[in-house]
Amino acid sequence: MIGEQVRQYQGKNIDLGTLKSKIEDYLKNDGFNVQSSSPSAHGTLIQADKGGFLRSVVAADRAFNILLDGEPGNFTVRVGIGKWMKNLEIAAVETLLFSGLFFFVDVPEMAWNLEVEDKILKQIDAFVG
């Protein structure tokens, strides 16, 4: 089983709103359905699912979750599988953090999930510089 992957960035001085927009655009251009929360004290959550393909590989209510948390000079990015929230804009990230933001996934899902997570994290690394 696997969980989320975590990257810590220090001294990059990146505007997290701009980073969020770049990640969303990248995911949309790669065919994902994307939604995100408003920023809060616990960060900003971006959710992405790949419609039919992702839903045939994993359970229908699962999505890739990307959590941006911190300040421009010191922030964390967490990427993993979690529950797709139907009304993410009205759900508070604080609530999501305590209700299973990231799941562990079983072996059949592992290879595909790791491939996509690694691809997303490499792109985030490129955005951050």
N, CA, C and O atoms as CSV, one atom per row, in Angstrom:
chain,resi,resn,atom,element,x,y,z
A,1,MET,N,N,0.843,-1.183,0.000
A,1,MET,CA,C,0.000,0.000,0.000
A,1,MET,C,C,0.890,1.249,0.000
A,1,MET,O,O,1.998,1.234,0.536
A,2,ILE,N,N,0.394,2.312,-0.601
A,2,ILE,CA,C,1.121,3.570,-0.651
A,2,ILE,C,C,0.237,4.683,-0.121
A,2,ILE,O,O,-0.985,4.539,-0.068
A,3,GLY,N,N,0.836,5.770,0.263
A,3,GLY,CA,C,0.103,6.942,0.719
A,3,GLY,C,C,0.509,8.134,-0.115
A,3,GLY,O,O,0.807,8.006,-1.302
A,4,GLU,N,N,0.518,9.280,0.507
A,4,GLU,CA,C,0.867,10.477,-0.235
A,4,GLU,C,C,2.377,10.627,-0.370
A,4,GLU,O,O,3.153,10.065,0.403
A,5,GLN,N,N,2.765,11.400,-1.374
A,5,GLN,CA,C,4.153,11.804,-1.547
A,5,GLN,C,C,4.244,13.265,-1.126
A,5,GLN,O,O,3.350,14.059,-1.423
A,6,VAL,N,N,5.329,13.621,-0.430
A,6,VAL,CA,C,5.468,14.954,0.136
A,6,VAL,C,C,6.757,15.588,-0.364
A,6,VAL,O,O,7.815,14.958,-0.373
A,7,ARG,N,N,6.651,16.848,-0.780
A,7,ARG,CA,C,7.824,17.631,-1.164
A,7,ARG,C,C,7.831,18.912,-0.341
A,7,ARG,O,O,6.809,19.584,-0.208
A,8,GLN,N,N,8.992,19.238,0.207
A,8,GLN,CA,C,9.188,20.473,0.960
A,8,GLN,C,C,10.065,21.400,0.131
A,8,GLN,O,O,11.121,20.991,-0.351
A,9,TYR,N,N,9.636,22.640,-0.038
A,9,TYR,CA,C,10.396,23.628,-0.803
A,9,TYR,C,C,10.752,24.784,0.122
A,9,TYR,O,O,9.878,25.360,0.770
A,10,GLN,N,N,12.034,25.120,0.182
A,10,GLN,CA,C,12.487,26.227,1.018
A,10,GLN,C,C,13.300,27.200,0.176
A,10,GLN,O,O,14.052,26.798,-0.712
A,11,GLY,N,N,13.137,28.483,0.468
A,11,GLY,CA,C,13.909,29.517,-0.194
A,11,GLY,C,C,13.553,29.746,-1.651
A,11,GLY,O,O,14.349,30.332,-2.385
A,12,LYS,N,N,12.384,29.302,-2.094
A,12,LYS,CA,C,11.982,29.441,-3.500
A,12,LYS,C,C,11.213,30.725,-3.766
A,12,LYS,O,O,11.198,31.204,-4.900
A,13,ASN,N,N,10.577,31.292,-2.751
A,13,ASN,CA,C,9.809,32.532,-2.865
A,13,ASN,C,C,8.817,32.493,-4.039
A,13,ASN,O,O,8.839,33.354,-4.919
A,14,ILE,N,N,7.962,31.486,-4.028
A,14,ILE,CA,C,6.968,31.257,-5.075
A,14,ILE,C,C,5.599,31.727,-4.591
A,14,ILE,O,O,5.190,31.405,-3.475
A,15,ASP,N,N,4.905,32.473,-5.412
A,15,ASP,CA,C,3.524,32.852,-5.106
A,15,ASP,C,C,2.666,31.592,-5.216
A,15,ASP,O,O,2.556,31.006,-6.293
A,16,LEU,N,N,2.063,31.177,-4.108
A,16,LEU,CA,C,1.314,29.914,-4.092
A,16,LEU,C,C,0.040,29.980,-4.926
A,16,LEU,O,O,-0.416,28.955,-5.433
A,17,GLY,N,N,-0.539,31.165,-5.077
A,17,GLY,CA,C,-1.706,31.317,-5.951
A,17,GLY,C,C,-1.332,31.080,-7.404
A,17,GLY,O,O,-2.076,30.434,-8.143
A,18,THR,N,N,-0.187,31.597,-7.815
A,18,THR,CA,C,0.294,31.379,-9.175
A,18,THR,C,C,0.638,29.912,-9.388
A,18,THR,O,O,0.321,29.347,-10.435
A,19,LEU,N,N,1.291,29.285,-8.395
A,19,LEU,CA,C,1.619,27.859,-8.494
A,19,LEU,C,C,0.350,27.029,-8.627
A,19,LEU,O,O,0.287,26.108,-9.441
A,20,LYS,N,N,-0.659,27.353,-7.829
A,20,LYS,CA,C,-1.947,26.655,-7.902
A,20,LYS,C,C,-2.523,26.760,-9.310
A,20,LYS,O,O,-2.979,25.758,-9.861
A,21,SER,N,N,-2.513,27.940,-9.895
A,21,SER,CA,C,-3.049,28.134,-11.251
A,21,SER,C,C,-2.274,27.327,-12.284
A,21,SER,O,O,-2.868,26.739,-13.188
A,22,LYS,N,N,-0.949,27.297,-12.156
A,22,LYS,CA,C,-0.125,26.520,-13.097
A,22,LYS,C,C,-0.428,25.028,-12.993
A,22,LYS,O,O,-0.519,24.335,-14.007
A,23,ILE,N,N,-0.583,24.536,-11.763
A,23,ILE,CA,C,-0.902,23.113,-11.562
A,23,ILE,C,C,-2.274,22.798,-12.165
A,23,ILE,O,O,-2.436,21.796,-12.862
A,24,GLU,N,N,-3.251,23.653,-11.895
A,24,GLU,CA,C,-4.601,23.444,-12.445
A,24,GLU,C,C,-4.571,23.429,-13.972
A,24,GLU,O,O,-5.169,22.553,-14.596
A,25,ASP,N,N,-3.879,24.392,-14.573
A,25,ASP,CA,C,-3.795,24.449,-16.038
A,25,ASP,C,C,-3.116,23.204,-16.602
A,25,ASP,O,O,-3.565,22.643,-17.602
A,26,TYR,N,N,-2.037,22.779,-15.959
A,26,TYR,CA,C,-1.328,21.574,-16.399
A,26,TYR,C,C,-2.256,20.362,-16.367
A,26,TYR,O,O,-2.322,19.599,-17.330
A,27,LEU,N,N,-2.968,20.190,-15.260
A,27,LEU,CA,C,-3.865,19.044,-15.118
A,27,LEU,C,C,-5.002,19.094,-16.140
A,27,LEU,O,O,-5.338,18.075,-16.745
A,28,LYS,N,N,-5.588,20.261,-16.332
A,28,LYS,CA,C,-6.673,20.407,-17.313
A,28,LYS,C,C,-6.175,20.086,-18.719
A,28,LYS,O,O,-6.865,19.413,-19.484
A,29,ASN,N,N,-4.975,20.566,-19.061
A,29,ASN,CA,C,-4.407,20.281,-20.381
A,29,ASN,C,C,-4.079,18.805,-20.561
A,29,ASN,O,O,-3.982,18.322,-21.689
A,30,ASP,N,N,-3.906,18.083,-19.444
A,30,ASP,CA,C,-3.632,16.643,-19.495
A,30,ASP,C,C,-4.921,15.829,-19.428
A,30,ASP,O,O,-4.870,14.605,-19.310
A,31,GLY,N,N,-6.077,16.492,-19.501
A,31,GLY,CA,C,-7.349,15.783,-19.557
A,31,GLY,C,C,-8.026,15.509,-18.227
A,31,GLY,O,O,-9.004,14.763,-18.177
A,32,PHE,N,N,-7.529,16.094,-17.155
A,32,PHE,CA,C,-8.148,15.894,-15.848
A,32,PHE,C,C,-9.293,16.873,-15.640
A,32,PHE,O,O,-9.268,17.988,-16.162
A,33,ASN,N,N,-10.299,16.453,-14.874
A,33,ASN,CA,C,-11.313,17.350,-14.324
A,33,ASN,C,C,-10.696,17.899,-13.044
A,33,ASN,O,O,-10.158,17.138,-12.241
A,34,VAL,N,N,-10.767,19.209,-12.848
A,34,VAL,CA,C,-10.066,19.841,-11.731
A,34,VAL,C,C,-11.020,20.730,-10.943
A,34,VAL,O,O,-11.857,21.430,-11.512
A,35,GLN,N,N,-10.873,20.686,-9.618
A,35,GLN,CA,C,-11.551,21.631,-8.735
A,35,GLN,C,C,-10.589,21.954,-7.606
A,35,GLN,O,O,-9.701,21.160,-7.293
A,36,SER,N,N,-10.762,23.117,-6.996
A,36,SER,CA,C,-9.865,23.484,-5.898
A,36,SER,C,C,-10.620,24.269,-4.835
A,36,SER,O,O,-11.660,24.877,-5.090
A,37,SER,N,N,-10.055,24.229,-3.632
A,37,SER,CA,C,-10.645,24.962,-2.517
A,37,SER,C,C,-10.081,26.372,-2.479
A,37,SER,O,O,-9.085,26.676,-3.135
A,38,SER,N,N,-10.717,27.207,-1.719
A,38,SER,CA,C,-10.171,28.526,-1.431
A,38,SER,C,C,-9.033,28.352,-0.428
A,38,SER,O,O,-9.052,27.411,0.366
A,39,PRO,N,N,-8.047,29.240,-0.453
A,39,PRO,CA,C,-6.957,29.136,0.531
A,39,PRO,C,C,-7.490,29.247,1.959
A,39,PRO,O,O,-8.442,29.980,2.227
A,40,SER,N,N,-6.858,28.505,2.865
A,40,SER,CA,C,-7.210,28.569,4.285
A,40,SER,C,C,-5.923,28.482,5.091
A,40,SER,O,O,-4.828,28.399,4.534
A,41,ALA,N,N,-6.072,28.503,6.398
A,41,ALA,CA,C,-4.908,28.392,7.278
A,41,ALA,C,C,-4.198,27.055,7.119
A,41,ALA,O,O,-3.029,26.928,7.484
A,42,HIS,N,N,-4.898,26.046,6.574
A,42,HIS,CA,C,-4.322,24.719,6.391
A,42,HIS,C,C,-3.899,24.461,4.959
A,42,HIS,O,O,-3.487,23.346,4.639
A,43,GLY,N,N,-3.987,25.447,4.094
A,43,GLY,CA,C,-3.529,25.287,2.725
A,43,GLY,C,C,-4.648,25.364,1.708
A,43,GLY,O,O,-5.782,25.729,2.016
A,44,THR,N,N,-4.288,25.005,0.481
A,44,THR,CA,C,-5.225,24.983,-0.633
A,44,THR,C,C,-5.215,23.583,-1.232
A,44,THR,O,O,-4.152,23.026,-1.504
A,45,LEU,N,N,-6.385,23.024,-1.434
A,45,LEU,CA,C,-6.510,21.682,-1.986
A,45,LEU,C,C,-6.924,21.752,-3.447
A,45,LEU,O,O,-7.879,22.443,-3.803
A,46,ILE,N,N,-6.194,21.029,-4.287
A,46,ILE,CA,C,-6.556,20.850,-5.691
A,46,ILE,C,C,-6.925,19.389,-5.856
A,46,ILE,O,O,-6.174,18.508,-5.438
A,47,GLN,N,N,-8.075,19.121,-6.460
A,47,GLN,CA,C,-8.484,17.750,-6.744
A,47,GLN,C,C,-8.569,17.564,-8.255
A,47,GLN,O,O,-9.006,18.456,-8.982
A,48,ALA,N,N,-8.142,16.387,-8.711
A,48,ALA,CA,C,-8.174,16.089,-10.140
A,48,ALA,C,C,-8.583,14.637,-10.336
A,48,ALA,O,O,-8.093,13.739,-9.651
A,49,ASP,N,N,-9.485,14.427,-11.279
A,49,ASP,CA,C,-9.788,13.053,-11.679
A,49,ASP,C,C,-9.798,12.994,-13.196
A,49,ASP,O,O,-9.995,14.002,-13.874
A,50,LYS,N,N,-9.586,11.817,-13.704
A,50,LYS,CA,C,-9.431,11.656,-15.144
A,50,LYS,C,C,-10.684,11.052,-15.755
A,50,LYS,O,O,-10.608,10.341,-16.756
A,51,GLY,N,N,-11.819,11.327,-15.167
A,51,GLY,CA,C,-13.082,10.859,-15.741
A,51,GLY,C,C,-13.135,9.358,-15.857
A,51,GLY,O,O,-12.835,8.639,-14.904
A,52,GLY,N,N,-13.516,8.886,-17.020
A,52,GLY,CA,C,-13.728,7.467,-17.257
A,52,GLY,C,C,-12.546,6.582,-16.957
A,52,GLY,O,O,-12.709,5.527,-16.343
A,53,PHE,N,N,-11.332,6.990,-17.383
A,53,PHE,CA,C,-10.175,6.124,-17.185
A,53,PHE,C,C,-9.834,5.960,-15.713
A,53,PHE,O,O,-9.689,4.833,-15.238
A,54,LEU,N,N,-9.702,7.071,-14.977
A,54,LEU,CA,C,-9.371,6.972,-13.565
A,54,LEU,C,C,-10.457,6.214,-12.823
A,54,LEU,O,O,-10.165,5.402,-11.945
A,55,ARG,N,N,-11.690,6.473,-13.168
A,55,ARG,CA,C,-12.782,5.802,-12.467
A,55,ARG,C,C,-12.848,4.309,-12.771
A,55,ARG,O,O,-13.412,3.549,-11.983
A,56,SER,N,N,-12.283,3.875,-13.898
A,56,SER,CA,C,-12.255,2.444,-14.172
A,56,SER,C,C,-11.071,1.771,-13.482
A,56,SER,O,O,-11.089,0.561,-13.254
A,57,VAL,N,N,-10.030,2.560,-13.144
A,57,VAL,CA,C,-8.855,2.012,-12.480
A,57,VAL,C,C,-9.033,1.996,-10.971
A,57,VAL,O,O,-8.638,1.035,-10.311
A,58,VAL,N,N,-9.624,3.048,-10.420
A,58,VAL,CA,C,-9.846,3.137,-8.978
A,58,VAL,C,C,-11.323,3.364,-8.710
A,58,VAL,O,O,-12.115,3.534,-9.637
A,59,ALA,N,N,-11.679,3.366,-7.462
A,59,ALA,CA,C,-13.083,3.552,-7.093
A,59,ALA,C,C,-13.613,4.881,-7.633
A,59,ALA,O,O,-12.858,5.836,-7.811
A,60,ALA,N,N,-14.901,4.924,-7.885
A,60,ALA,CA,C,-15.533,6.076,-8.540
A,60,ALA,C,C,-15.435,7.368,-7.740
A,60,ALA,O,O,-15.556,8.452,-8.311
A,61,ASP,N,N,-15.220,7.276,-6.445
A,61,ASP,CA,C,-15.175,8.510,-5.656
A,61,ASP,C,C,-13.752,8.960,-5.329
A,61,ASP,O,O,-13.561,9.788,-4.439
A,62,ARG,N,N,-12.756,8.430,-6.030
A,62,ARG,CA,C,-11.370,8.781,-5.748
A,62,ARG,C,C,-10.834,9.800,-6.744
A,62,ARG,O,O,-11.259,9.867,-7.897
A,63,ALA,N,N,-9.886,10.586,-6.254
A,63,ALA,CA,C,-9.257,11.612,-7.082
A,63,ALA,C,C,-7.823,11.803,-6.615
A,63,ALA,O,O,-7.452,11.383,-5.519
A,64,PHE,N,N,-7.017,12.447,-7.466
A,64,PHE,CA,C,-5.709,12.879,-7.015
A,64,PHE,C,C,-5.909,14.150,-6.217
A,64,PHE,O,O,-6.591,15.074,-6.662
A,65,ASN,N,N,-5.312,14.195,-5.034
A,65,ASN,CA,C,-5.371,15.369,-4.186
A,65,ASN,C,C,-3.989,15.985,-4.119
A,65,ASN,O,O,-2.997,15.287,-3.908
A,66,ILE,N,N,-3.925,17.285,-4.299
A,66,ILE,CA,C,-2.679,18.029,-4.188
A,66,ILE,C,C,-2.934,19.137,-3.182
A,66,ILE,O,O,-3.778,20.004,-3.404
A,67,LEU,N,N,-2.204,19.107,-2.077
A,67,LEU,CA,C,-2.371,20.096,-1.025
A,67,LEU,C,C,-1.150,21.002,-0.990
A,67,LEU,O,O,-0.031,20.530,-0.790
A,68,LEU,N,N,-1.357,22.299,-1.183
A,68,LEU,CA,C,-0.305,23.308,-1.086
A,68,LEU,C,C,-0.455,23.980,0.264
A,68,LEU,O,O,-1.530,24.481,0.595
A,69,ASP,N,N,0.630,23.994,1.059
A,69,ASP,CA,C,0.533,24.538,2.407
A,69,ASP,C,C,1.830,25.248,2.765
A,69,ASP,O,O,2.918,24.718,2.536
A,70,GLY,N,N,1.715,26.436,3.322
A,70,GLY,CA,C,2.883,27.162,3.789
A,70,GLY,C,C,2.913,28.579,3.257
A,70,GLY,O,O,1.882,29.169,2.934
A,71,GLU,N,N,4.122,29.110,3.176
A,71,GLU,CA,C,4.361,30.473,2.725
A,71,GLU,C,C,5.266,30.445,1.504
A,71,GLU,O,O,5.898,29.420,1.247
A,72,PRO,N,N,5.354,31.529,0.741
A,72,PRO,CA,C,6.148,31.535,-0.490
A,72,PRO,C,C,7.587,31.039,-0.338
A,72,PRO,O,O,8.112,30.407,-1.255
A,73,GLY,N,N,8.232,31.307,0.788
A,73,GLY,CA,C,9.617,30.888,0.974
A,73,GLY,C,C,9.780,29.539,1.633
A,73,GLY,O,O,10.895,29.023,1.706
A,74,ASN,N,N,8.691,28.951,2.118
A,74,ASN,CA,C,8.753,27.664,2.813
A,74,ASN,C,C,7.382,27.008,2.719
A,74,ASN,O,O,6.479,27.326,3.493
A,75,PHE,N,N,7.231,26.085,1.762
A,75,PHE,CA,C,5.927,25.451,1.595
A,75,PHE,C,C,6.082,23.967,1.301
A,75,PHE,O,O,7.152,23.482,0.931
A,76,THR,N,N,4.964,23.265,1.484
A,76,THR,CA,C,4.908,21.821,1.289
A,76,THR,C,C,3.862,21.508,0.236
A,76,THR,O,O,2.813,22.149,0.173
A,77,VAL,N,N,4.160,20.513,-0.591
A,77,VAL,CA,C,3.205,19.999,-1.565
A,77,VAL,C,C,3.009,18.517,-1.255
A,77,VAL,O,O,3.975,17.755,-1.200
A,78,ARG,N,N,1.769,18.117,-1.054
A,78,ARG,CA,C,1.432,16.707,-0.806
A,78,ARG,C,C,0.559,16.235,-1.964
A,78,ARG,O,O,-0.406,16.901,-2.339
A,79,VAL,N,N,0.908,15.079,-2.527
A,79,VAL,CA,C,0.151,14.510,-3.636
A,79,VAL,C,C,-0.219,13.083,-3.263
A,79,VAL,O,O,0.635,12.313,-2.824
A,80,GLY,N,N,-1.482,12.731,-3.434
A,80,GLY,CA,C,-1.931,11.379,-3.140
A,80,GLY,C,C,-3.355,11.166,-3.610
A,80,GLY,O,O,-3.961,12.043,-4.226
A,81,ILE,N,N,-3.874,10.001,-3.314
A,81,ILE,CA,C,-5.240,9.636,-3.686
A,81,ILE,C,C,-6.155,9.929,-2.505
A,81,ILE,O,O,-5.819,9.640,-1.357
A,82,GLY,N,N,-7.300,10.499,-2.799
A,82,GLY,CA,C,-8.270,10.790,-1.753
A,82,GLY,C,C,-9.674,10.797,-2.314
A,82,GLY,O,O,-9.890,10.507,-3.490
A,83,LYS,N,N,-10.605,11.122,-1.479
A,83,LYS,CA,C,-12.014,11.140,-1.862
A,83,LYS,C,C,-12.328,12.391,-2.681
A,83,LYS,O,O,-11.941,13.498,-2.307
A,84,TRP,N,N,-13.031,12.210,-3.796
A,84,TRP,CA,C,-13.511,13.336,-4.600
A,84,TRP,C,C,-14.664,13.972,-3.846
A,84,TRP,O,O,-15.658,13.312,-3.543
A,85,MET,N,N,-14.530,15.254,-3.545
A,85,MET,CA,C,-15.574,15.974,-2.827
A,85,MET,C,C,-16.469,16.660,-3.846
A,85,MET,O,O,-15.978,17.374,-4.720
A,86,LYS,N,N,-17.768,16.455,-3.743
A,86,LYS,CA,C,-18.693,17.017,-4.721
A,86,LYS,C,C,-18.771,18.531,-4.654
A,86,LYS,O,O,-18.931,19.179,-5.688
A,87,ASN,N,N,-18.664,19.101,-3.488
A,87,ASN,CA,C,-18.754,20.551,-3.326
A,87,ASN,C,C,-17.516,21.073,-2.613
A,87,ASN,O,O,-17.596,21.585,-1.497
A,88,LEU,N,N,-16.374,20.937,-3.271
A,88,LEU,CA,C,-15.115,21.309,-2.642
A,88,LEU,C,C,-15.075,22.777,-2.265
A,88,LEU,O,O,-14.474,23.129,-1.250
A,89,GLU,N,N,-15.694,23.641,-3.049
A,89,GLU,CA,C,-15.661,25.064,-2.744
A,89,GLU,C,C,-16.307,25.379,-1.401
A,89,GLU,O,O,-15.910,26.338,-0.738
A,90,ILE,N,N,-17.284,24.599,-0.994
A,90,ILE,CA,C,-17.908,24.902,0.295
A,90,ILE,C,C,-17.332,24.049,1.428
A,90,ILE,O,O,-17.637,24.286,2.597
A,91,ALA,N,N,-16.510,23.070,1.093
A,91,ALA,CA,C,-15.866,22.252,2.126
A,91,ALA,C,C,-14.595,22.951,2.583
A,91,ALA,O,O,-13.809,23.419,1.760
A,92,ALA,N,N,-14.398,23.019,3.861
A,92,ALA,CA,C,-13.199,23.651,4.403
A,92,ALA,C,C,-12.063,22.642,4.410
A,92,ALA,O,O,-12.278,21.473,4.730
A,93,VAL,N,N,-10.856,23.078,4.063
A,93,VAL,CA,C,-9.700,22.190,4.068
A,93,VAL,C,C,-9.486,21.629,5.464
A,93,VAL,O,O,-9.042,20.490,5.608
A,94,GLU,N,N,-9.795,22.410,6.499
A,94,GLU,CA,C,-9.640,21.928,7.863
A,94,GLU,C,C,-10.456,20.650,8.086
A,94,GLU,O,O,-9.981,19.706,8.716
A,95,THR,N,N,-11.677,20.628,7.568
A,95,THR,CA,C,-12.535,19.457,7.698
A,95,THR,C,C,-11.962,18.293,6.913
A,95,THR,O,O,-11.963,17.160,7.394
A,96,LEU,N,N,-11.470,18.561,5.705
A,96,LEU,CA,C,-10.920,17.501,4.864
A,96,LEU,C,C,-9.700,16.853,5.490
A,96,LEU,O,O,-9.496,15.647,5.348
A,97,LEU,N,N,-8.885,17.641,6.182
A,97,LEU,CA,C,-7.672,17.098,6.780
A,97,LEU,C,C,-7.980,16.022,7.808
A,97,LEU,O,O,-7.173,15.117,8.021
A,98,PHE,N,N,-9.129,16.111,8.441
A,98,PHE,CA,C,-9.480,15.148,9.465
A,98,PHE,C,C,-10.435,14.067,8.964
A,98,PHE,O,O,-10.892,13.231,9.744
A,99,SER,N,N,-10.738,14.082,7.668
A,99,SER,CA,C,-11.686,13.098,7.150
A,99,SER,C,C,-11.095,12.279,6.007
A,99,SER,O,O,-11.822,11.867,5.103
A,100,GLY,N,N,-9.797,12.041,6.037
A,100,GLY,CA,C,-9.201,11.190,5.026
A,100,GLY,C,C,-8.862,11.910,3.744
A,100,GLY,O,O,-9.291,11.484,2.671
A,101,LEU,N,N,-8.107,12.984,3.822
A,101,LEU,CA,C,-7.694,13.704,2.626
A,101,LEU,C,C,-6.903,12.789,1.699
A,101,LEU,O,O,-7.057,12.857,0.479
A,102,PHE,N,N,-6.063,11.940,2.268
A,102,PHE,CA,C,-5.277,10.997,1.478
A,102,PHE,C,C,-5.581,9.580,1.937
A,102,PHE,O,O,-5.631,9.307,3.136
A,103,PHE,N,N,-5.782,8.686,0.989
A,103,PHE,CA,C,-6.006,7.271,1.261
A,103,PHE,C,C,-4.728,6.499,0.994
A,103,PHE,O,O,-3.827,6.984,0.309
A,104,PHE,N,N,-4.658,5.317,1.529
A,104,PHE,CA,C,-3.675,4.348,1.078
A,104,PHE,C,C,-4.355,3.525,-0.007
A,104,PHE,O,O,-5.556,3.265,0.071
A,105,VAL,N,N,-3.598,3.116,-1.013
A,105,VAL,CA,C,-4.181,2.347,-2.103
A,105,VAL,C,C,-3.530,0.980,-2.176
A,105,VAL,O,O,-2.404,0.793,-1.718
A,106,ASP,N,N,-4.242,0.029,-2.754
A,106,ASP,CA,C,-3.773,-1.336,-2.837
A,106,ASP,C,C,-2.873,-1.549,-4.046
A,106,ASP,O,O,-2.762,-0.687,-4.917
A,107,VAL,N,N,-2.236,-2.707,-4.082
A,107,VAL,CA,C,-1.247,-3.048,-5.109
A,107,VAL,C,C,-1.754,-2.874,-6.542
A,107,VAL,O,O,-1.009,-2.327,-7.355
A,108,PRO,N,N,-2.965,-3.298,-6.908
A,108,PRO,CA,C,-3.385,-3.141,-8.306
A,108,PRO,C,C,-3.392,-1.689,-8.786
A,108,PRO,O,O,-3.189,-1.428,-9.972
A,109,GLU,N,N,-3.620,-0.759,-7.888
A,109,GLU,CA,C,-3.666,0.651,-8.251
A,109,GLU,C,C,-2.297,1.322,-8.169
A,109,GLU,O,O,-2.103,2.405,-8.721
A,110,MET,N,N,-1.355,0.690,-7.489
A,110,MET,CA,C,-0.104,1.322,-7.127
A,110,MET,C,C,0.708,1.803,-8.330
A,110,MET,O,O,1.136,2.957,-8.340
A,111,ALA,N,N,0.933,0.975,-9.329
A,111,ALA,CA,C,1.810,1.339,-10.445
A,111,ALA,C,C,1.283,2.567,-11.189
A,111,ALA,O,O,2.029,3.508,-11.459
A,112,TRP,N,N,-0.009,2.545,-11.515
A,112,TRP,CA,C,-0.576,3.677,-12.253
A,112,TRP,C,C,-0.555,4.944,-11.407
A,112,TRP,O,O,-0.207,6.018,-11.897
A,113,ASN,N,N,-0.931,4.816,-10.133
A,113,ASN,CA,C,-0.944,5.980,-9.243
A,113,ASN,C,C,0.442,6.582,-9.097
A,113,ASN,O,O,0.605,7.800,-9.180
A,114,LEU,N,N,1.450,5.727,-8.878
A,114,LEU,CA,C,2.811,6.228,-8.718
A,114,LEU,C,C,3.294,6.924,-9.983
A,114,LEU,O,O,3.962,7.955,-9.909
A,115,GLU,N,N,2.961,6.371,-11.129
A,115,GLU,CA,C,3.364,6.989,-12.398
A,115,GLU,C,C,2.767,8.386,-12.536
A,115,GLU,O,O,3.472,9.337,-12.877
A,116,VAL,N,N,1.485,8.507,-12.276
A,116,VAL,CA,C,0.822,9.804,-12.415
A,116,VAL,C,C,1.304,10.766,-11.335
A,116,VAL,O,O,1.566,11.932,-11.627
A,117,GLU,N,N,1.427,10.300,-10.086
A,117,GLU,CA,C,1.914,11.159,-9.011
A,117,GLU,C,C,3.320,11.670,-9.325
A,117,GLU,O,O,3.602,12.855,-9.143
A,118,ASP,N,N,4.204,10.784,-9.795
A,118,ASP,CA,C,5.565,11.191,-10.134
A,118,ASP,C,C,5.564,12.218,-11.259
A,118,ASP,O,O,6.333,13.179,-11.225
A,119,LYS,N,N,4.709,12.020,-12.252
A,119,LYS,CA,C,4.603,12.962,-13.369
A,119,LYS,C,C,4.141,14.334,-12.870
A,119,LYS,O,O,4.683,15.363,-13.274
A,120,ILE,N,N,3.145,14.340,-12.000
A,120,ILE,CA,C,2.627,15.594,-11.454
A,120,ILE,C,C,3.700,16.279,-10.603
A,120,ILE,O,O,3.899,17.488,-10.723
A,121,LEU,N,N,4.393,15.520,-9.745
A,121,LEU,CA,C,5.424,16.109,-8.898
A,121,LEU,C,C,6.598,16.657,-9.719
A,121,LEU,O,O,7.158,17.697,-9.371
A,122,LYS,N,N,6.974,15.975,-10.793
A,122,LYS,CA,C,8.043,16.491,-11.662
A,122,LYS,C,C,7.622,17.814,-12.293
A,122,LYS,O,O,8.435,18.727,-12.439
A,123,GLN,N,N,6.362,17.910,-12.661
A,123,GLN,CA,C,5.889,19.160,-13.252
A,123,GLN,C,C,5.862,20.267,-12.201
A,123,GLN,O,O,6.221,21.407,-12.497
A,124,ILE,N,N,5.443,19.948,-10.990
A,124,ILE,CA,C,5.453,20.939,-9.907
A,124,ILE,C,C,6.889,21.391,-9.642
A,124,ILE,O,O,7.138,22.585,-9.474
A,125,ASP,N,N,7.843,20.441,-9.604
A,125,ASP,CA,C,9.256,20.803,-9.435
A,125,ASP,C,C,9.686,21.782,-10.520
A,125,ASP,O,O,10.400,22.743,-10.233
A,126,ALA,N,N,9.261,21.556,-11.767
A,126,ALA,CA,C,9.613,22.451,-12.868
A,126,ALA,C,C,8.991,23.835,-12.665
A,126,ALA,O,O,9.640,24.845,-12.935
A,127,PHE,N,N,7.740,23.894,-12.192
A,127,PHE,CA,C,7.102,25.182,-11.932
A,127,PHE,C,C,7.842,25.952,-10.837
A,127,PHE,O,O,8.020,27.167,-10.933
A,128,VAL,N,N,8.270,25.232,-9.797
A,128,VAL,CA,C,8.934,25.875,-8.669
A,128,VAL,C,C,10.353,26.303,-9.054
A,128,VAL,O,O,10.838,27.332,-8.585
A,129,GLY,N,N,11.017,25.517,-9.905
A,129,GLY,CA,C,12.346,25.878,-10.385
A,129,GLY,C,C,13.479,25.314,-9.616
A,129,GLY,O,O,14.637,25.565,-9.949
